[in-house]
Amino acid sequence: MSVATYITKLQKQKKISYMQLAKEIGITYQNMMDLKNGRIAFFSAKVLDKLSKYEQKDKTDIIFESIDSDLYEDSSKCSLKYLCQCAANGYSVTFKPSFPNPFKVGKIYFDGLVSKKRVTNNYTAIDSWETLKKEHLQLYKNIEYSRDAYAELFINENVYISSIINYAISKVDLLNDDNIRGYTIIIGDSVLYDFELIKEFLPKKFKIKISLKTI
């Protein structure tokens, strides 16, 4: 979905004109037209607050439904939910950012970047654990992703988890970007069984703070 689609869907549900919808939400008709015609990519904090009150709906859910979720595979949806929570709480969020690979082969992607408003040199990179597992497995040809795929490549699960963590750290390390000060890995319900092992193998010392969050 998108902001424009979200507004169009809401107007159809309410069965009222866009002018009346703008009045009921508490925004100008011009603002409504900008949203409806896709001239605004994201809801402002003010509009989001008004929409939340109008629909009696959580801000996180509104943002989640108004983001183009096609950018995110199912394995990254927990990251998207977390990023929407951050946006709803007033943080600046970049969805699905990419960086040039220093080796000039493709790009390095993250699920998102989060920073405080008006802070331009202190970001936290966001990835989901399941996405990291899939990306890591793509380094090995002809291996289809599954919970037990590691058995074909690694002597045990501990070595496998450690290898994924090293891969995740290498993404940040390769960039050598001083503006990235943190790295948060989101653990969704589908991979919650890995949580204790991940904690065990996270490096105790690294140049940036690495944290885990469940969602």
C-alpha atoms as an extended CHARMM CRD file, in Angstrom:
* protein
*
       215  EXT
         1         1  MET       CA              0.0000000000        0.0000000000        0.0000000000  PROA      1               0.0000000000
         2         2  SER       CA              0.9660000000        3.6800000000       -0.0220000000  PROA      2               0.0000000000
         3         3  VAL       CA             -0.2350000000        6.8870000000        1.6360000000  PROA      3               0.0000000000
         4         4  ALA       CA             -2.3250000000        7.6590000000       -1.4650000000  PROA      4               0.0000000000
         5         5  THR       CA             -3.8920000000        4.1940000000       -1.4620000000  PROA      5               0.0000000000
         6         6  TYR       CA             -4.5150000000        4.3710000000        2.2740000000  PROA      6               0.0000000000
         7         7  ILE       CA             -6.4060000000        7.6640000000        1.9400000000  PROA      7               0.0000000000
         8         8  THR       CA             -8.3810000000        6.4310000000       -1.0820000000  PROA      8               0.0000000000
         9         9  LYS       CA             -9.3590000000        3.2750000000        0.8010000000  PROA      9               0.0000000000
        10        10  LEU       CA            -10.4100000000        5.3050000000        3.8530000000  PROA      10              0.0000000000
        11        11  GLN       CA            -12.5640000000        7.6250000000        1.7110000000  PROA      11              0.0000000000
        12        12  LYS       CA            -14.3260000000        4.6480000000        0.1240000000  PROA      12              0.0000000000
        13        13  GLN       CA            -14.9070000000        3.0380000000        3.5180000000  PROA      13              0.0000000000
        14        14  LYS       CA            -16.4570000000        6.2270000000        4.9150000000  PROA      14              0.0000000000
        15        15  LYS       CA            -18.4590000000        6.8630000000        1.7330000000  PROA      15              0.0000000000
        16        16  ILE       CA            -17.9480000000       10.6010000000        1.9550000000  PROA      16              0.0000000000
        17        17  SER       CA            -16.2410000000       13.2030000000       -0.2260000000  PROA      17              0.0000000000
        18        18  TYR       CA            -12.5530000000       14.0070000000        0.1760000000  PROA      18              0.0000000000
        19        19  MET       CA            -13.5370000000       17.4920000000        1.3100000000  PROA      19              0.0000000000
        20        20  GLN       CA            -15.7500000000       16.0610000000        4.0490000000  PROA      20              0.0000000000
        21        21  LEU       CA            -13.0650000000       13.5270000000        5.0170000000  PROA      21              0.0000000000
        22        22  ALA       CA            -10.5070000000       16.3280000000        5.3560000000  PROA      22              0.0000000000
        23        23  LYS       CA            -12.9260000000       18.2550000000        7.5670000000  PROA      23              0.0000000000
        24        24  GLU       CA            -13.6280000000       15.2480000000        9.7900000000  PROA      24              0.0000000000
        25        25  ILE       CA             -9.9300000000       14.3960000000       10.1840000000  PROA      25              0.0000000000
        26        26  GLY       CA             -9.0510000000       18.0360000000       10.8320000000  PROA      26              0.0000000000
        27        27  ILE       CA             -6.7230000000       18.8140000000        7.9190000000  PROA      27              0.0000000000
        28        28  THR       CA             -6.9950000000       21.1930000000        4.9780000000  PROA      28              0.0000000000
        29        29  TYR       CA             -8.5130000000       20.1020000000        1.6830000000  PROA      29              0.0000000000
        30        30  GLN       CA             -5.1990000000       20.9270000000       -0.0430000000  PROA      30              0.0000000000
        31        31  ASN       CA             -3.3770000000       18.6310000000        2.3620000000  PROA      31              0.0000000000
        32        32  MET       CA             -5.9370000000       15.9170000000        1.6590000000  PROA      32              0.0000000000
        33        33  MET       CA             -5.4030000000       16.2610000000       -2.1030000000  PROA      33              0.0000000000
        34        34  ASP       CA             -1.6340000000       16.1240000000       -1.6730000000  PROA      34              0.0000000000
        35        35  LEU       CA             -2.0220000000       12.8670000000        0.2620000000  PROA      35              0.0000000000
        36        36  LYS       CA             -4.5910000000       11.4150000000       -2.1210000000  PROA      36              0.0000000000
        37        37  ASN       CA             -2.5570000000       12.2270000000       -5.2450000000  PROA      37              0.0000000000
        38        38  GLY       CA              0.7110000000       10.8230000000       -3.8870000000  PROA      38              0.0000000000
        39        39  ARG       CA              2.5030000000       14.1430000000       -3.5360000000  PROA      39              0.0000000000
        40        40  ILE       CA              3.3240000000       13.2320000000        0.0670000000  PROA      40              0.0000000000
        41        41  ALA       CA              5.1020000000        9.9270000000        0.6420000000  PROA      41              0.0000000000
        42        42  PHE       CA              4.6850000000        9.7060000000        4.4320000000  PROA      42              0.0000000000
        43        43  PHE       CA              2.1850000000       11.0470000000        6.9290000000  PROA      43              0.0000000000
        44        44  SER       CA              3.5310000000       13.9700000000        8.9500000000  PROA      44              0.0000000000
        45        45  ALA       CA              3.4550000000       13.6560000000       12.7410000000  PROA      45              0.0000000000
        46        46  LYS       CA              0.5490000000       16.1220000000       12.8740000000  PROA      46              0.0000000000
        47        47  VAL       CA             -1.5450000000       14.2950000000       10.2580000000  PROA      47              0.0000000000
        48        48  LEU       CA             -0.6850000000       10.9250000000       11.8020000000  PROA      48              0.0000000000
        49        49  ASP       CA             -1.8930000000       12.1270000000       15.1880000000  PROA      49              0.0000000000
        50        50  LYS       CA             -5.1670000000       13.3850000000       13.7030000000  PROA      50              0.0000000000
        51        51  LEU       CA             -5.7060000000       10.1810000000       11.7200000000  PROA      51              0.0000000000
        52        52  SER       CA             -5.0660000000        8.0640000000       14.7930000000  PROA      52              0.0000000000
        53        53  LYS       CA             -7.7010000000        9.9660000000       16.7560000000  PROA      53              0.0000000000
        54        54  TYR       CA            -10.1520000000        9.9610000000       13.8530000000  PROA      54              0.0000000000
        55        55  GLU       CA             -9.8840000000        6.2300000000       13.1940000000  PROA      55              0.0000000000
        56        56  GLN       CA             -9.2800000000        5.2610000000       16.8220000000  PROA      56              0.0000000000
        57        57  LYS       CA             -6.3040000000        3.3560000000       15.5000000000  PROA      57              0.0000000000
        58        58  ASP       CA             -2.7310000000        2.8870000000       16.6850000000  PROA      58              0.0000000000
        59        59  LYS       CA             -0.2090000000        5.1000000000       14.8740000000  PROA      59              0.0000000000
        60        60  THR       CA              2.0960000000        2.1320000000       14.2690000000  PROA      60              0.0000000000
        61        61  ASP       CA             -0.6770000000        0.2810000000       12.4370000000  PROA      61              0.0000000000
        62        62  ILE       CA             -1.4720000000        3.3110000000       10.2770000000  PROA      62              0.0000000000
        63        63  ILE       CA              2.1610000000        3.6910000000        9.2190000000  PROA      63              0.0000000000
        64        64  PHE       CA              2.5090000000       -0.0630000000        8.6400000000  PROA      64              0.0000000000
        65        65  GLU       CA             -0.5300000000       -0.0950000000        6.3600000000  PROA      65              0.0000000000
        66        66  SER       CA              0.5820000000        3.0200000000        4.4500000000  PROA      66              0.0000000000
        67        67  ILE       CA              4.0860000000        1.7590000000        3.6590000000  PROA      67              0.0000000000
        68        68  ASP       CA              4.7970000000       -0.0710000000        0.3970000000  PROA      68              0.0000000000
        69        69  SER       CA              5.2120000000       -3.4570000000        2.0640000000  PROA      69              0.0000000000
        70        70  ASP       CA              6.2200000000       -4.9850000000       -1.2800000000  PROA      70              0.0000000000
        71        71  LEU       CA              9.7060000000       -3.6720000000       -0.4410000000  PROA      71              0.0000000000
        72        72  TYR       CA              9.8450000000       -6.2190000000        2.3750000000  PROA      72              0.0000000000
        73        73  GLU       CA              9.7550000000       -9.9860000000        2.0990000000  PROA      73              0.0000000000
        74        74  ASP       CA              7.8590000000      -11.9120000000        4.7580000000  PROA      74              0.0000000000
        75        75  SER       CA             11.1570000000      -12.5130000000        6.5540000000  PROA      75              0.0000000000
        76        76  SER       CA             11.5620000000       -8.7340000000        7.0130000000  PROA      76              0.0000000000
        77        77  LYS       CA              8.0210000000       -7.8710000000        8.0990000000  PROA      77              0.0000000000
        78        78  CYS       CA              9.0270000000       -7.8970000000       11.7820000000  PROA      78              0.0000000000
        79        79  SER       CA             11.6740000000       -5.2660000000       10.9650000000  PROA      79              0.0000000000
        80        80  LEU       CA              9.0560000000       -3.2150000000        9.1290000000  PROA      80              0.0000000000
        81        81  LYS       CA              6.7870000000       -3.3860000000       12.1850000000  PROA      81              0.0000000000
        82        82  TYR       CA              9.6370000000       -2.2120000000       14.4230000000  PROA      82              0.0000000000
        83        83  LEU       CA             10.5090000000        0.6280000000       12.0370000000  PROA      83              0.0000000000
        84        84  CYS       CA              6.8690000000        1.7310000000       12.0280000000  PROA      84              0.0000000000
        85        85  GLN       CA              6.9080000000        1.7370000000       15.8380000000  PROA      85              0.0000000000
        86        86  CYS       CA              9.9860000000        3.9680000000       15.7550000000  PROA      86              0.0000000000
        87        87  ALA       CA              8.3480000000        6.3400000000       13.2560000000  PROA      87              0.0000000000
        88        88  ALA       CA              5.1850000000        6.4830000000       15.3800000000  PROA      88              0.0000000000
        89        89  ASN       CA              7.3320000000        7.4550000000       18.3700000000  PROA      89              0.0000000000
        90        90  GLY       CA              8.8840000000       10.3970000000       16.5670000000  PROA      90              0.0000000000
        91        91  TYR       CA             12.1400000000        8.9320000000       15.2110000000  PROA      91              0.0000000000
        92        92  SER       CA             13.3940000000        9.5530000000       11.6990000000  PROA      92              0.0000000000
        93        93  VAL       CA             13.2090000000        6.3390000000        9.7050000000  PROA      93              0.0000000000
        94        94  THR       CA             14.6490000000        5.3460000000        6.3360000000  PROA      94              0.0000000000
        95        95  PHE       CA             12.9770000000        2.2780000000        4.8730000000  PROA      95              0.0000000000
        96        96  LYS       CA             15.1100000000       -0.2280000000        2.9680000000  PROA      96              0.0000000000
        97        97  PRO       CA             18.2640000000        1.9070000000        2.4900000000  PROA      97              0.0000000000
        98        98  SER       CA             21.1060000000        0.7390000000        0.2560000000  PROA      98              0.0000000000
        99        99  PHE       CA             24.7970000000        1.5970000000        0.2010000000  PROA      99              0.0000000000
       100       100  PRO       CA             27.4390000000        1.0740000000       -2.4940000000  PROA      100             0.0000000000
       101       101  ASN       CA             29.4880000000       -2.0370000000       -1.8570000000  PROA      101             0.0000000000
       102       102  PRO       CA             33.1460000000       -1.0160000000       -1.2750000000  PROA      102             0.0000000000
       103       103  PHE       CA             34.1560000000       -3.9280000000       -3.5050000000  PROA      103             0.0000000000
       104       104  LYS       CA             31.9940000000       -2.4190000000       -6.2780000000  PROA      104             0.0000000000
       105       105  VAL       CA             29.8900000000       -5.5640000000       -6.5640000000  PROA      105             0.0000000000
       106       106  GLY       CA             26.2010000000       -4.8130000000       -6.0460000000  PROA      106             0.0000000000
       107       107  LYS       CA             24.9210000000       -2.9670000000       -2.9890000000  PROA      107             0.0000000000
       108       108  ILE       CA             24.6270000000       -3.5060000000        0.7390000000  PROA      108             0.0000000000
       109       109  TYR       CA             21.0410000000       -3.3760000000        1.9910000000  PROA      109             0.0000000000
       110       110  PHE       CA             19.5480000000       -2.9960000000        5.4450000000  PROA      110             0.0000000000
       111       111  ASP       CA             15.9140000000       -3.2800000000        6.4540000000  PROA      111             0.0000000000
       112       112  GLY       CA             16.0730000000        0.2670000000        7.7680000000  PROA      112             0.0000000000
       113       113  LEU       CA             17.9040000000        3.1160000000        9.4730000000  PROA      113             0.0000000000
       114       114  VAL       CA             16.6580000000        4.8920000000       12.5980000000  PROA      114             0.0000000000
       115       115  SER       CA             17.8080000000        8.1560000000       14.1410000000  PROA      115             0.0000000000
       116       116  LYS       CA             16.4820000000       10.8630000000       16.4210000000  PROA      116             0.0000000000
       117       117  LYS       CA             14.7860000000       13.7920000000       14.7150000000  PROA      117             0.0000000000
       118       118  ARG       CA             17.1700000000       16.4680000000       13.4550000000  PROA      118             0.0000000000
       119       119  VAL       CA             20.2110000000       14.2520000000       14.1400000000  PROA      119             0.0000000000
       120       120  THR       CA             22.1070000000       13.6150000000       10.9130000000  PROA      120             0.0000000000
       121       121  ASN       CA             25.2320000000       11.7530000000       12.0420000000  PROA      121             0.0000000000
       122       122  ASN       CA             23.9910000000        9.0410000000       14.3910000000  PROA      122             0.0000000000
       123       123  TYR       CA             22.0510000000        6.1620000000       12.8520000000  PROA      123             0.0000000000
       124       124  THR       CA             21.1200000000        2.6920000000       13.9900000000  PROA      124             0.0000000000
       125       125  ALA       CA             20.9590000000        0.0860000000       11.2150000000  PROA      125             0.0000000000
       126       126  ILE       CA             18.1020000000       -2.4250000000       11.4130000000  PROA      126             0.0000000000
       127       127  ASP       CA             17.9090000000       -5.9860000000       10.0760000000  PROA      127             0.0000000000
       128       128  SER       CA             15.6960000000       -8.9370000000       10.8840000000  PROA      128             0.0000000000
       129       129  TRP       CA             17.4020000000      -12.1460000000       11.9800000000  PROA      129             0.0000000000
       130       130  GLU       CA             15.4990000000      -14.2140000000        9.4280000000  PROA      130             0.0000000000
       131       131  THR       CA             16.6040000000      -11.8900000000        6.6130000000  PROA      131             0.0000000000
       132       132  LEU       CA             20.1980000000      -12.2490000000        7.7700000000  PROA      132             0.0000000000
       133       133  LYS       CA             19.8240000000      -16.0250000000        7.7320000000  PROA      133             0.0000000000
       134       134  LYS       CA             18.5320000000      -15.9430000000        4.1560000000  PROA      134             0.0000000000
       135       135  GLU       CA             21.2010000000      -13.5050000000        2.9400000000  PROA      135             0.0000000000
       136       136  HSD       CA             23.8970000000      -15.5640000000        4.6370000000  PROA      136             0.0000000000
       137       137  LEU       CA             22.6880000000      -18.7570000000        2.9850000000  PROA      137             0.0000000000
       138       138  GLN       CA             22.8040000000      -17.0700000000       -0.4280000000  PROA      138             0.0000000000
       139       139  LEU       CA             26.5790000000      -17.0950000000       -0.0780000000  PROA      139             0.0000000000
       140       140  TYR       CA             26.3300000000      -20.8380000000       -0.5970000000  PROA      140             0.0000000000
       141       141  LYS       CA             24.9420000000      -21.9760000000       -3.9280000000  PROA      141             0.0000000000
       142       142  ASN       CA             22.2150000000      -24.5760000000       -4.3710000000  PROA      142             0.0000000000
       143       143  ILE       CA             21.1160000000      -24.5020000000       -0.7190000000  PROA      143             0.0000000000
       144       144  GLU       CA             17.4510000000      -23.7220000000       -0.1730000000  PROA      144             0.0000000000
       145       145  TYR       CA             16.5830000000      -21.7950000000        2.9700000000  PROA      145             0.0000000000
       146       146  SER       CA             14.9480000000      -23.7410000000        5.7880000000  PROA      146             0.0000000000
       147       147  ARG       CA             15.3060000000      -24.0590000000        9.5410000000  PROA      147             0.0000000000
       148       148  ASP       CA             17.6660000000      -27.0280000000        9.1910000000  PROA      148             0.0000000000
       149       149  ALA       CA             19.5530000000      -25.9410000000        6.0600000000  PROA      149             0.0000000000
       150       150  TYR       CA             22.7070000000      -25.3950000000        8.1280000000  PROA      150             0.0000000000
       151       151  ALA       CA             23.1140000000      -29.1620000000        8.5850000000  PROA      151             0.0000000000
       152       152  GLU       CA             24.4690000000      -29.4630000000        5.0320000000  PROA      152             0.0000000000
       153       153  LEU       CA             27.1630000000      -26.8390000000        5.5960000000  PROA      153             0.0000000000
       154       154  PHE       CA             28.1050000000      -26.6040000000        9.2620000000  PROA      154             0.0000000000
       155       155  ILE       CA             29.1670000000      -29.1820000000       11.8310000000  PROA      155             0.0000000000
       156       156  ASN       CA             26.6270000000      -27.9090000000       14.3590000000  PROA      156             0.0000000000
       157       157  GLU       CA             24.1140000000      -25.1430000000       15.0220000000  PROA      157             0.0000000000
       158       158  ASN       CA             26.5320000000      -23.1440000000       17.1850000000  PROA      158             0.0000000000
       159       159  VAL       CA             28.9660000000      -22.7510000000       14.3020000000  PROA      159             0.0000000000
       160       160  TYR       CA             26.0570000000      -21.8190000000       12.0230000000  PROA      160             0.0000000000
       161       161  ILE       CA             24.7410000000      -19.0780000000       14.3470000000  PROA      161             0.0000000000
       162       162  SER       CA             28.2440000000      -17.7120000000       14.8280000000  PROA      162             0.0000000000
       163       163  SER       CA             28.7350000000      -17.5830000000       11.0460000000  PROA      163             0.0000000000
       164       164  ILE       CA             25.5050000000      -15.5990000000       10.5400000000  PROA      164             0.0000000000
       165       165  ILE       CA             26.5170000000      -13.1060000000       13.2170000000  PROA      165             0.0000000000
       166       166  ASN       CA             29.9010000000      -12.6700000000       11.5540000000  PROA      166             0.0000000000
       167       167  TYR       CA             28.1190000000      -12.0610000000        8.2580000000  PROA      167             0.0000000000
       168       168  ALA       CA             25.8370000000       -9.4520000000        9.8730000000  PROA      168             0.0000000000
       169       169  ILE       CA             28.7820000000       -7.6370000000       11.4460000000  PROA      169             0.0000000000
       170       170  SER       CA             30.6390000000       -7.6730000000        8.1230000000  PROA      170             0.0000000000
       171       171  LYS       CA             27.7980000000       -5.6960000000        6.5020000000  PROA      171             0.0000000000
       172       172  VAL       CA             28.3710000000       -2.8100000000        8.8930000000  PROA      172             0.0000000000
       173       173  ASP       CA             32.1320000000       -3.2210000000        8.9500000000  PROA      173             0.0000000000
       174       174  LEU       CA             32.4560000000       -3.0890000000        5.1580000000  PROA      174             0.0000000000
       175       175  LEU       CA             30.7540000000        0.2880000000        4.9890000000  PROA      175             0.0000000000
       176       176  ASN       CA             33.1770000000        1.8870000000        7.4320000000  PROA      176             0.0000000000
       177       177  ASP       CA             30.5400000000        4.5880000000        7.9610000000  PROA      177             0.0000000000
       178       178  ASP       CA             31.1020000000        6.5810000000       11.1620000000  PROA      178             0.0000000000
       179       179  ASN       CA             27.4900000000        7.7540000000       11.0550000000  PROA      179             0.0000000000
       180       180  ILE       CA             26.2260000000        4.2440000000       11.8250000000  PROA      180             0.0000000000
       181       181  ARG       CA             26.6100000000        4.0390000000       15.5950000000  PROA      181             0.0000000000
       182       182  GLY       CA             24.3800000000        1.0460000000       16.3130000000  PROA      182             0.0000000000
       183       183  TYR       CA             23.0370000000       -2.1510000000       14.8100000000  PROA      183             0.0000000000
       184       184  THR       CA             19.7690000000       -3.7230000000       15.9860000000  PROA      184             0.0000000000
       185       185  ILE       CA             18.7350000000       -7.2220000000       14.9720000000  PROA      185             0.0000000000
       186       186  ILE       CA             15.0000000000       -7.9050000000       15.1640000000  PROA      186             0.0000000000
       187       187  ILE       CA             13.9630000000      -11.3920000000       16.2360000000  PROA      187             0.0000000000
       188       188  GLY       CA             10.5020000000      -12.3140000000       14.9680000000  PROA      188             0.0000000000
       189       189  ASP       CA              8.3090000000      -15.0980000000       16.3100000000  PROA      189             0.0000000000
       190       190  SER       CA              9.2880000000      -17.4510000000       13.4820000000  PROA      190             0.0000000000
       191       191  VAL       CA             12.9520000000      -17.5200000000       14.5930000000  PROA      191             0.0000000000
       192       192  LEU       CA             12.5310000000      -16.9540000000       18.3350000000  PROA      192             0.0000000000
       193       193  TYR       CA             14.0900000000      -20.3740000000       18.9580000000  PROA      193             0.0000000000
       194       194  ASP       CA             17.4820000000      -18.8670000000       18.0030000000  PROA      194             0.0000000000
       195       195  PHE       CA             17.3280000000      -16.0410000000       20.5490000000  PROA      195             0.0000000000
       196       196  GLU       CA             19.4380000000      -17.5550000000       23.3570000000  PROA      196             0.0000000000
       197       197  LEU       CA             22.1280000000      -18.7640000000       20.9490000000  PROA      197             0.0000000000
       198       198  ILE       CA             22.3420000000      -15.3640000000       19.2660000000  PROA      198             0.0000000000
       199       199  LYS       CA             22.8530000000      -13.6700000000       22.6390000000  PROA      199             0.0000000000
       200       200  GLU       CA             25.6120000000      -16.1350000000       23.4540000000  PROA      200             0.0000000000
       201       201  PHE       CA             27.5910000000      -15.4350000000       20.2720000000  PROA      201             0.0000000000
       202       202  LEU       CA             27.1960000000      -11.6720000000       19.9850000000  PROA      202             0.0000000000
       203       203  PRO       CA             30.6330000000      -10.0350000000       20.3270000000  PROA      203             0.0000000000
       204       204  LYS       CA             31.2490000000       -8.4920000000       23.7380000000  PROA      204             0.0000000000
       205       205  LYS       CA             33.2130000000       -5.6470000000       22.1830000000  PROA      205             0.0000000000
       206       206  PHE       CA             32.6960000000       -4.0200000000       18.8090000000  PROA      206             0.0000000000
       207       207  LYS       CA             33.0850000000       -0.5180000000       17.4280000000  PROA      207             0.0000000000
       208       208  ILE       CA             29.3080000000       -0.0040000000       17.4630000000  PROA      208             0.0000000000
       209       209  LYS       CA             26.5780000000       -1.1400000000       19.8280000000  PROA      209             0.0000000000
       210       210  ILE       CA             24.8140000000       -4.3370000000       18.7050000000  PROA      210             0.0000000000
       211       211  SER       CA             21.4490000000       -5.1080000000       20.2770000000  PROA      211             0.0000000000
       212       212  LEU       CA             18.6180000000       -7.6120000000       19.8960000000  PROA      212             0.0000000000
       213       213  LYS       CA             14.8890000000       -6.9070000000       20.0120000000  PROA      213             0.0000000000
       214       214  THR       CA             11.9870000000       -9.3280000000       19.8550000000  PROA      214             0.0000000000
       215       215  ILE       CA              8.7530000000       -8.3760000000       18.1620000000  PROA      215             0.0000000000
